[in-house]
Amino acid sequence: MFDWKEILDFWFGELDEHGLPDSFHRNRWFRASRAFDQEIRRRFMSMVLFASEDGLSHWRAEPGGALAEILLLDQFTRQIHRGGALAFQNDRLAVKLCKEALRRGQDMALPPVQRGFLYMPLQHSEKSDDQALSVECYEQLAASTEGIAGDFMQSFLQSARDHRDIIEQFGRFPHRNAALKRQSRPDELAYLETGKRFGQ
C-alpha cells in the first residue's frame, strides 16, 4: 500500500557525487514554509497516521525503511502540526525506533546525510541521556565523513550540541512551552527573547 522509497525520494532526491542532495531539497529541510508544510500534509498525512499507530513496522526490515518511518514520525509530524502540541506527539516512538535501528547497525548501511536524519529524534528528545547519545552519534558521523559532505555533517553536529546545551541548561526546550501549555520560568522567558526555536 505504502512504499518507503517514496519518502526518501521526496526528502532527499538523488544524491550527488559528494553524497548530498541538491540545493532544492536541502533548502526545504530547516526553513519554515507554509507551502512545503501543506504539501507534506496533503501527500503524507495518512502515512504519518499509519506510522504513529505502528502500522508500518514491516518497513523496519530494511535500513531505508527504518529511516523513512522515522522521517514520518519526526520530521513530517513537525511540519504537519507546526506550532502546535501535536508536532511532538510522535517523538517518543521516533526515539524508540532510532535506538532500535542503532542496535541493529542499520545506520551504518545508510549514506551519511541519511544517517543524520536517522539520529535526529535523539536531538529532539528532552531527556539528557538521549541528548548525550545524539552528540556521540553526530561526532562519529562528522569524524567519518570528509570533504563537502564532512562540512555538512559538521553543521548537523553543531545543531546536536545546541540542542544538548539547551537541555543541560533548562531540562526542556523553552520554545515548546507555549505549544505544550507549559508555564515558562523567568530564565526561559529571557532565553526566548533571543534563543533558538528550531522552526517551532
Secondary structure, 3 states (H helix, E strand, C coil): CCCHHHHHHHHHCCCCCCCCCCHHHHHHHCCCCHHHHHHHHHHHHHHHHHHHCCCCHHHHHCHHHHHHHHHHHHHHHHHHCCCCHHHHCCHHHHHHHHHHHHHHCHHHHCCHHHHHHHCHHHHHCCCHHHHHHHHHHHHHHHHCCCHHHHHHHHHHHHHHHHHHHHHHHHCCCHHHCCCCCCCCCHHHHHHHHHCCCCCC
